[in-house]
Amino acid sequence: MRVLLLQPRSKALGFGEMIRAEPLGLEMVAGGLEPRHEVLLCDLRVQGEGELRRALRDFNPHVCGISCSWSVDHSATLELARAIKALRAATFIAVGGVHATLSPEGFPPPVDAVVIGEGEDTFAELVEALEGRRPLEEIPGLALNDGGGRHLTHPRPLLEDLDSLPFPKRLRFKRGAGYYMGFQRPLALVETSRGCPYRCSFCAVWQFYRGSYRAKSPERVVEELERIEDPFVLFVDDNFLADPQRAEEIALLIRKRGIRKRYTFQARSDSIVRYPELLRLWREVGLKGVFIGFEGVTDEDLRALRKGSSVTDNDRALFFLKGLDIDVWASFIVEPDFTREDFRRLKEYVRSRGVKTPSFSVLTPLPGTKLYEERKGELTTSDYDLFDIAHAVLPTRLPLGQFYEEFCGLYRAAYSSWELIMEGIGAWIKGFPLLDLLKMLRSAKRLSDPAYYLEGHRRNHPSFGGTVAPQRPGESFTWPQGRSAPRPGRAS
């Protein structure tokens, strides 16, 4: 059968132009379908709507799979499904990913099915059933839409052996397009494990994997690395150091086989502090950067998020990694009830510790998380276009305009426009595409401009009212009728 797999364009405000990662989930599904089926994979963030029209016209797919792992992609996914059905009514449409799995009720017709959980086996069996005209009800792991409404098939057990997974069918584009993380380009993603043993309240991933942690063998991981031509690799594991012995074995195999790449992975600060020699080994074999969820600047903040680590762990990890000349990508969560003093304290923490590349997200109860269950009654909107962890979807203590002014001030304090421009010029001299450089600078400007955040509320809610013109520091913006934020439980 002919299978079209689609990654929709994102509506997220955040780092879209500065970090664009390949659609690894779809690539792995594609790897499991070939050579039995003819597969076409389109990333609409790179290829555009024209490629979709050509694919529907020339490829004429029997089945279309759309990825919806992020809540902010929900409306784009439904728009794609409607457009495809309007042109190819007979095409069977299935949606999968983290958000789709945890909120399947949000995908009515024209979506025909939602793949629940890990998609490689489920989607392959779905295509086989459609080809052989078997009842879809026999396939575990589906939510089916039909004339009788929506119903779930039997749950599918988690995969026991991750080494049995297919190698991904990777999308690659000409130089100047494709996938990157800042100036790291071209960039490949590699998954070495699934799940996380920790239970952070804001995280949906451990819910998606049902609280499990499973890993591929070091040999399987290194075999995949040997197949990758890209010089930069981002390991997408939620906690790469969850099994330190396995992480050590992977590094030793990389060194033994002489693989030369620059690596970035995600890790907890307490793991970094606990295993310093392991980080030194990884630095030796090419570790360039580490993503760490610092999240808060007090232990009370971290306890509220059920993080299970401390500010002392964060400080020690940052100091240690900087000593090894390893980049630290530190992320912080901004609570909607932040006061100006809270913003000042966060800004001072970043400055005093010399955090070079911080990122800031607004606390967002994503569907499927413990946080969502605890605070869904407080949500000011049900519009997932605003669930990009950059917009406030819970009531803010400050008037919304002041909240975004303070939020953007975090970026303005952390990143010098002059330094960004000079760094960009240096990258351009070394061959970085000028057009992509300009896009990155535009994205950075948006992150530090409150008008873009307020425009998201106005665009998605015409009744929002008020002006969204850029504000001067100190100017305030109020919700209609003078409210600081909409009442809990009502759409903004």
N, C-alpha and C positions, 0 to 999 in steps of 0.2 A: 504494500500500500504506500501511497504518497503521504508523508507526514510533514507538516509545517510547524516549526517551533518558534515562538515569538517572545522576545523581551520587549515590553512596552517602554515608551518614553516616560521618564519620571517627571512628576510635577513638584518634586521636593525643592525647597529653597537652598538647602545647605551646600555641600561641597561638590555638587554635580559636575562642575567644569574643572575641578582640581583633582578629583579622584573618580575614575571611571573603571570599574572592575568588570571583567568578562562574566557572562551569564553561566557560571560553572554548573549550576543545577541542570539547566537545559542542555549543556554540552555533555553531561554525563548521561542524561536520558537519550540523547542522540547517539552516544557511543553504544548504548544497549540495544538500539533499534537496528543499526547497521550490522551486517550487510543484508539482513533479511528484508528490510524495507528501504524505500528511497526517502531520504531525509533532507530537508532544507531548513537551515537555522538562520533566522533574521534577528538582528539586534537593532531595533528601531531608534535607539539612542545614537547609533552610528550611521545607519543606512537610510533612515528617513522613510516617510510614508510612500514615496514613489516605489521603493523596493517592495513594500507590501503589496501594492497594486499589481506590480509585475509578477510577484510570486503567485497571487491569486489567479491572475490571468493565464500565465504560462505554465506554472507548476500544477495548478488545479488540484489542491490537496483534498484527500479523503478525510483526513483528521488534522485538527489544529490544536496544539497545546500552547497555553499562555502561562507565563510565570507570574505569580503574584505573591512574592515573599514579604513585601513591605506593605503596610496598611495604606501608605500614601499612593500606592499604585492601583488601588481598588477601582477608582472611577476610570482610569485609563484602560484597565483590563476589560471592564464592561463595555466601554466605547469600542474597543477593538472587536469584542465578540459581536456587537450589533453590526458593525461595519462588515465583518466577514459574512455573517448570515444574510445581510442584505444583498451581497454579491454572489454568495455561494451557499444557498439555503441548505444544500445537502451535506455540507461539510460538518462533521461532528466536532464540537468544541469542548475541550477539557481544560480546566484551570488547576494549577497546583502551586505549592509553595507554603511558607510558614503562615502567612495571613490567611490564605485560602483554607488551609487545614484547620486552623483554630476558629475560623468564622465562615464555614461553608454556607450558612444561611444567607450570606450576602451575595450569592452568585446564582440568581434565578435564571430561567431562560432569557436570552438565547444560549446561555451556557448549558451544555447537555450533562456535564459531569464535573465533579470536583475530586481530584486525587488527594486522598487523606494520608498525610505522612510521607515517608520516603517514596519517591516516585519512580525509580528505575524499573523495578519489577512490575509495579501496578500499571504503569503506562504501557509497558511492552505487552502485558496480558490484555489490556484494554484494546490495543490495536489488533492483536491476534483475534480477539473475540469478534471485533467488528468485521474483520476479513472473513472469518469462518462463520459469521452470523450466529454465534453462540449468545445465550442470554447474558447480559452484562451483570445481572444479579448474582451470577456465580463467582464474580471476581471480587476478592476481598479488598477493602481499602478505598471504596468509592462512595460518594454522595451523588445520587442520580436524580435528575429532573425529568419528569415525564408527565403525561396527562393526568396522572393520579397525584401529582405533587412531588415532594422530595422525600427520598428515603435512603438510608444507609445500608450498604452491604456489610458483611461480616468484617470486623477489624482485621487488619493485616499485621501479623507479628513483625517486630523489628528485625532487620537483617542480622544474622548471627556472625557472618564472616564478611567483613568489609573488604578483604582482599579479593573477594569474588566479584566486586563491582567492576564495571567496564572502565577502561581509560576514556577520558572525555574526548569528544570530537571537537577540537578547539577551533573557534573562529579566529581568523587572522586577516588583517587588512594591510594595505600599503602603508608605507612610512608616512607618518603625519596623522594617521587615524588610529583607531583601536583603543587599547587599554593602557592605563597609566595611573600612577599615584604621585602627584606632584611632578617632579622632573624625573622620576623613575619610569622609564619607558624604553621599549615595550615591557609590559608587566604580565606575568602569568599567575593564576591562582592555583594553589594546591591544597587539597583537603587531606589531612592525615588522620583525623578522628572526628567523631560525631558526639555531641552532647557535652555536658559539664556536670561535675559532681556538686557544684555549688547551687544556691537557690536565691539569687538576687531577685527582689520583688519586681523589678522593672523589666526583667529579661523574659522573652518569649521562647528562646531557643531550647532551654531545658524542658519546657512544657511540650514543645514540638517533638522532642526525642524521649518524652515520657520519663524523664528523670534518669535516663541511662547515660553511660559513658562507654563508648566502644572505639577501638583504634585499629588502624591498619598496621601491618608489620613494618619494621624499618626497611626490609628488603623491598616491599611493595612501594613504599614511599620513594625510595631512591631510584627504583626502576622508572617511576613516573618522572622524576627530576631529570633523568638521563634522556628522556624523550622530548624535553622542553628546550627550545632554542633561545627563548627570551632570556636576557641577562638578569632581570629582576624577578623575584618570586615573593608573593605574599601568601603565607600559610593562613588559611581561613579558619582554623580551629579556634573555638571560643576560648580555649585555655591550653595553649601548646605545651605547657609544662605540667599538665595534670598528671602525667606519668614521666617523671624525670629520668628514669632509667631508659625508657624507650627514646626520649629526646636525645639522650647521650648516644645511644646506639645509632640513631639516624645521623648525628654529626660525625661519628667515627666512620660510618660508611661513606659519607660524602667526602671526607678526607682521604679515605683509602682509594676511592675510585677517581679522585682528582677532578671532581665537579666544581667548576668555578662560577658562582653566581653571587648576587647580593640578595640577602634574605631579610624579610620582616615578618614578625609573628606577634600574636596577642598573648599576653601573660598577666598574671596577677602579681602585684608588688610583693606580697608575702612569699610567693614562690621564688622570685628573683633574689630576695634577701636570703632565703633558705639554701639556695644552690648557686653560690657565686662561681664555683669552678665550672659548672655547666655553662654559665654565660660566657666565661672566658674561652671555653672550647668552641662555642658557637661563634664568638667573635673571630676566632682563628679561621673558621671555615667559611666566613662571609656574612655574618649577621650585621645588618646595617641599621635596623631600627626595631623598636618594640612598642606596640600599642599597649597602654596601661589605662585601665579605668580607675583614675583617682577618685572621681565622682564627687567627693566632698572635701572640705578643709577642716572639719572637726570630727572627732570620733563619734559624736552624737549624730552627725549627718550620716555616717557610714552605717551605724547601727540601725537607723531608721530605714535604710535601703536594704538591710540584711546582707551587707556586703561581706562581712566576715573578715575584714582586714582593718588596719589602723592607719592613721595619718603618719605615724612613725614608720610603718612599713613603706608608705609612699615616699617619704623623704629619703629613707635609706636606699631604696631602689633607684630613685632619681640620681642621687649622688654617685652611687656605684656605676650606673650605666654611663653617666657623663664622663666618669674617670676612664672608662673603656672606649670612649669616643663612639658610643652607640646612640643614635637618635632616639629620643623619647617622645612619642606621640601621646600626650596625656589628655584624657577627656574628663570633663567636669559636668555635673548635672546642676542646672539652675532650677531651684524650686519656684513655682508660681507665686508663693507667698513671700518671696524675697523682698526685703526692704532695701533702701539705698545703702544702709550700713552693711547688709549681707553682700551686696554687689561690691562694695568697697573692700570688704574683707577678702573676697575671692580674688579680686584684682591684685590686692597686696600680696596674697599668697603666691600667685603666679609670678609676680615681679620679684619677690624676695627669694624665691627658689630658682630663679633663672630658667623657668620652663620655656623652651624655645618655640615649640610647636603645639600649643594647647588647642583644644577644641571644646566648644560649649554647646550643650543641648538642654532644651527645656524639658523638665520632667513630664513625660507623656504616658498615660495609662494605655499601653498598646493592648488590643484584644488578645486574650489568651494568657496574660500575665496575672500574677497575684495582685499587682497594683491596680489593674483594671477592675478586678472583682471588688477590691476594697473601695475604689473611688469612682466607679462608673456613674453613680448617682450625682456626682458633682460636675460632670462634663458639661461644658458650655456649648458644645457642638457635637453632632454625629457625622460631620462631613470629614471623611478620611483624607481629603486633599490637604487638610491642615495637620494631619498626624505625621509630620515629617521630622519631629523632634526639634524643630526650629520655631514653631508657632505655639503659643499658649492655648491649650484646650481645657484647662482648668481655670477657675477664677483667679485673677492676680490681685495681690494686695495693693500694689501701686496701680494708678490708672494705666490703661494698656499702653498708651503712647510713652509714658514715663518708663514703664517696664521695658519696652523695646529699646528706648534710648539708653538705658543702663545696660541692657544685654549687648547691644552693638558696641557700647563703650568698652566691653571686655575685649573685643577683637581689636578695636582701635588702640587700646593700651598695649596689647600683646604683640601686634604686628605693625611695624613701621612701613608706611607706603613707600618711602624712599628705599628702604632695604629690599622690599619686594621687587621694586623696579630694577634695582641694581642686580639682584640675584637673577631676575628674568633676562636682563641684557647678557649676563654671563652665560646663561643657558642657551640663549639665541646664538651667541658667538660660537658655541660648541655644537650648533646644529639643531637646537630645539625649534620646531615649527613656529613661525611668528604668529600665525592665526590662532593656534592653540594657546600660545602665550597670552595673547590679548584676551581670549576667552577666560583664562584663569584669572587675569587681573580684574576682569569684569565681575567674575564670581566673587572675588575677594571684596570688591566694592559693595556688592549687594549684601554680603554678610554683615557689613558695618553700617548699613543705611536703614534706619527704622521704617522708612517709607515702603520698602519692599515687603516687610512683614505685615504692616497694616493693610497694604494693598491686597494681600492674600485673604484677609478677613472680608474686605469689601467685595472682592471679586467673587468669592464663594457665597457671600450672603448679602444680596443687594439691599436688604433692610438694615444693614449695619449702620449706614449713614455716616455723616461727618466727613472731614477732609482727610486725604492720605498724602498730602503734599509733604515733602521732606521737612523735618522739624529742626529748628536750631536747638542746641543744647539748652535744657531748662524749660523748653516749651512742653506743655502737656497735651495729651489727647484723651478725651473721655468717651466712653460708650454713649450711645444715644440716651437721652433723658438723664444724663449726668451720672449713670451707674459706673462704678469702677470695673465691673465685669457683669456679664449676664448671670442670672440666678442659676444655681445648680439645677441640672436636669433639663434646661431649656436650650434650644439651639440659639447660637449667637447670630 
